[in-house]
Amino acid sequence: MIDFEKIQASVDSILDMMSALTNERNATPPNSEQSDAIFTVDQLAEFLDLSKPSIYAKISNGELPVIKKQKRCYFFKADIIDYLRKDRVKPNYEIEEQVSQIIKGKS
């Protein structure tokens, strides 16, 4: 004789496992959104508040880290943030701190 209650319990258990796996797969680890986000030229132009021709000029000059696939350009958000940070001007307190550490290191 078929025990339908056992079959239903097994099906419920399988559905619970599938739901857990789906939730686990859809969960994003911290900061992964920032590093995995990808911009198109239009999105990058908006993000940087630049025109599309300016973006293409920067690509042509080798200024922007770009991924070219099938005549299209893509940009990792993390690479763009690094690109912006390289020209960051340090505030005086950071410069003073670096100088103090250098002086202490020579003593």
C-alpha contacts under 8 A as a table, 3 or more apart, distances in Angstrom:
res1	aa1	res2	aa2	distance
3	D	6	K	5.56
3	D	7	I	6.59
4	F	7	I	4.95
4	F	8	Q	6.03
5	E	8	Q	5.07
5	E	9	A	6.10
6	K	9	A	5.00
6	K	10	S	6.11
7	I	10	S	5.08
7	I	11	V	6.14
8	Q	11	V	5.03
8	Q	12	D	6.05
9	A	12	D	5.07
9	A	13	S	6.09
10	S	13	S	5.01
10	S	14	I	6.19
11	V	14	I	5.09
11	V	15	L	6.13
12	D	15	L	5.05
12	D	16	D	6.12
13	S	16	D	5.09
13	S	17	M	6.28
14	I	17	M	5.10
14	I	18	M	6.14
15	L	18	M	5.05
15	L	19	S	6.05
16	D	19	S	5.08
16	D	20	A	6.18
17	M	20	A	5.08
17	M	21	L	6.18
18	M	21	L	5.10
18	M	22	T	6.10
19	S	22	T	5.08
19	S	23	N	6.13
20	A	23	N	5.12
20	A	24	E	6.04
21	L	24	E	5.01
21	L	25	R	6.05
22	T	25	R	5.10
22	T	26	N	6.15
23	N	26	N	5.15
23	N	27	A	6.06
24	E	27	A	5.24
25	R	28	T	7.87
28	T	32	S	6.47
28	T	33	E	7.14
29	P	32	S	5.60
29	P	33	E	7.92
30	P	33	E	7.45
31	N	34	Q	5.39
31	N	35	S	6.58
32	S	35	S	5.19
32	S	36	D	5.70
33	E	36	D	5.30
33	E	37	A	5.63
34	Q	37	A	5.50
34	Q	77	K	6.19
34	Q	78	A	6.11
35	S	76	F	6.82
35	S	77	K	6.05
35	S	78	A	4.68
35	S	79	D	7.96
36	D	76	F	6.58
36	D	77	K	7.09
36	D	78	A	7.43
37	A	76	F	5.88
37	A	77	K	5.42
37	A	78	A	7.63
38	I	74	Y	6.46
38	I	75	F	5.42
38	I	76	F	4.59
38	I	77	K	5.77
39	F	42	D	7.74
39	F	43	Q	5.39
39	F	44	L	5.56
39	F	74	Y	5.64
39	F	75	F	4.99
39	F	76	F	6.31
39	F	77	K	6.64
40	T	43	Q	5.14
40	T	44	L	6.01
40	T	73	C	6.36
40	T	74	Y	4.98
40	T	75	F	6.52
41	V	44	L	5.10
41	V	45	A	6.02
41	V	52	K	6.72
41	V	55	I	7.02
41	V	73	C	6.43
41	V	74	Y	6.77
41	V	75	F	7.91
42	D	45	A	5.17
42	D	46	E	6.36
42	D	52	K	6.62
43	Q	46	E	5.15
43	Q	47	F	6.05
44	L	47	F	4.84
44	L	48	L	5.98
44	L	55	I	7.80
44	L	75	F	7.64
45	A	48	L	5.32
45	A	49	D	5.57
45	A	50	L	4.82
45	A	51	S	5.65
45	A	52	K	5.73
45	A	55	I	6.45
46	E	49	D	4.83
46	E	50	L	6.49
46	E	51	S	7.85
47	F	50	L	7.90
50	L	54	S	6.22
50	L	55	I	6.90
51	S	54	S	5.17
51	S	55	I	6.49
52	K	55	I	5.02
52	K	56	Y	6.26
53	P	56	Y	5.05
53	P	57	A	6.05
54	S	57	A	4.99
54	S	58	K	6.20
55	I	58	K	5.15
55	I	59	I	6.24
56	Y	59	I	4.95
56	Y	60	S	6.08
57	A	60	S	5.01
57	A	61	N	6.12
58	K	61	N	5.06
58	K	62	G	6.14
58	K	63	E	5.05
58	K	64	L	5.88
59	I	62	G	5.12
59	I	63	E	5.94
59	I	64	L	5.40
59	I	65	P	7.68
59	I	66	V	7.04
60	S	63	E	7.65
62	G	65	P	7.47
64	L	80	I	7.44
64	L	83	Y	7.17
65	P	75	F	6.76
65	P	79	D	6.45
65	P	80	I	7.13
65	P	83	Y	7.73
66	V	73	C	6.38
66	V	74	Y	5.88
66	V	75	F	5.22
66	V	76	F	7.84
67	I	73	C	5.63
67	I	74	Y	5.01
67	I	75	F	6.10
68	K	71	K	6.39
68	K	72	R	5.56
68	K	73	C	4.63
68	K	74	Y	6.35
69	K	72	R	5.29
69	K	73	C	6.46
69	K	74	Y	7.76
75	F	79	D	7.15
75	F	80	I	7.10
76	F	79	D	5.26
76	F	80	I	6.47
77	K	80	I	5.08
77	K	81	I	6.21
78	A	81	I	5.12
78	A	82	D	6.24
79	D	82	D	5.05
79	D	83	Y	6.10
80	I	83	Y	4.84
80	I	84	L	6.24
81	I	84	L	5.07
81	I	85	R	6.15
82	D	85	R	4.98
82	D	86	K	6.30
83	Y	86	K	5.58
83	Y	87	D	7.62
84	L	87	D	6.05
84	L	88	R	7.03
85	R	88	R	5.02
90	K	94	E	6.17
90	K	95	I	6.60
91	P	94	E	5.60
91	P	95	I	6.60
92	N	95	I	5.07
92	N	96	E	6.04
93	Y	96	E	5.08
93	Y	97	E	6.09
94	E	97	E	5.02
94	E	98	Q	6.23
95	I	98	Q	5.12
95	I	99	V	6.20
96	E	99	V	5.09
96	E	100	S	6.14
97	E	100	S	5.10
97	E	101	Q	6.27
98	Q	101	Q	5.13
98	Q	102	I	6.20
99	V	102	I	5.09
99	V	103	I	6.13
100	S	103	I	5.14
100	S	104	K	6.07
101	Q	104	K	5.07
101	Q	105	G	6.04
102	I	105	G	5.03
102	I	106	K	6.42
103	I	106	K	5.29
103	I	107	S	6.53
104	K	107	S	5.32
